[in-house]
């Protein structure tokens, strides 16, 4: 593997924001998210991506709408999803949404498809979590056929069949850049390689080295499937501040309550200061010192209004 280029972007999960201690309402947060994307472009970043959640404290449930609003106030930055929960979406609807976004943005649309880490969308849209794997496999097959074929005739177990469907507006030939998001499953790595799709690794805790085997597996599976090498991306948590010490102290105030909530929901370790520092020194957290004022801290001397995920994408 030889590295040729690196791209850097920001992900947002649409967390409800605060400003000088005041909690913004949902509509203010949506508008702030659009402003942040414009700031990301002005700062020279390559990609701005928005997630998809259906829980209290998040406003990213209509990702294509948000990205279209961002397209209207930006010119260069690519617009994507930090994850699109394909399992509980309709592939035809996703095709229409993102072909339209790609047209509006003049070819800047892309997306990451995932099975879902947070599962609120399953009961919300009437799906059984027991079909977690089967739903994703079937819907990925249909979505990729819609992107790669001019007319699609298809049938499956979870939606009505299609006969000679030609959705409009049409995507560019071959479709838009589509990544497969992987949180740790080797089966997901092989699935991405089987379709010849780029791989997006979610490294949000623990030592990043543990994903090296996934990268090796991906390259072998691509070769065995007869596909050319594809980009590999990484989602990571991080914060940029004026000094390492400032980044460490600010991020702890935001990281600790989030991980405490996740620990209660999912049954893993409760956060401690020692574990936090270990994550910075040798784990998945990234702190970066830079010259000049931290743009996200304007108007809030206590810290950033929206801690954001730094997303390096490595082209191989």
Secondary structure by P-SEA (a helix, b strand, c coil): cccccccccccccccccccccccccaaaaaaaaaaaaaaaaaacccbbbbbbbccccccccaaaaaaaaaaaacccbbbbbcccccccccaaaaaaaaaaaaaaacccbbbbbccccccaaaaaacccccaaaaaaaaaaaaaaaaacccbbbbccccbbbbccccccccccccccbbbbbbcccaaaaaaaaaabbbbbbbccccccccaaaaaaaaaaaaaaacccbbbbbbbbbbcccccaaaaaaaaaaaaaaaaaaaaaacccccccaaaaaaaaacccbbbbbbccccccccccccccccbbbbbbbbcc
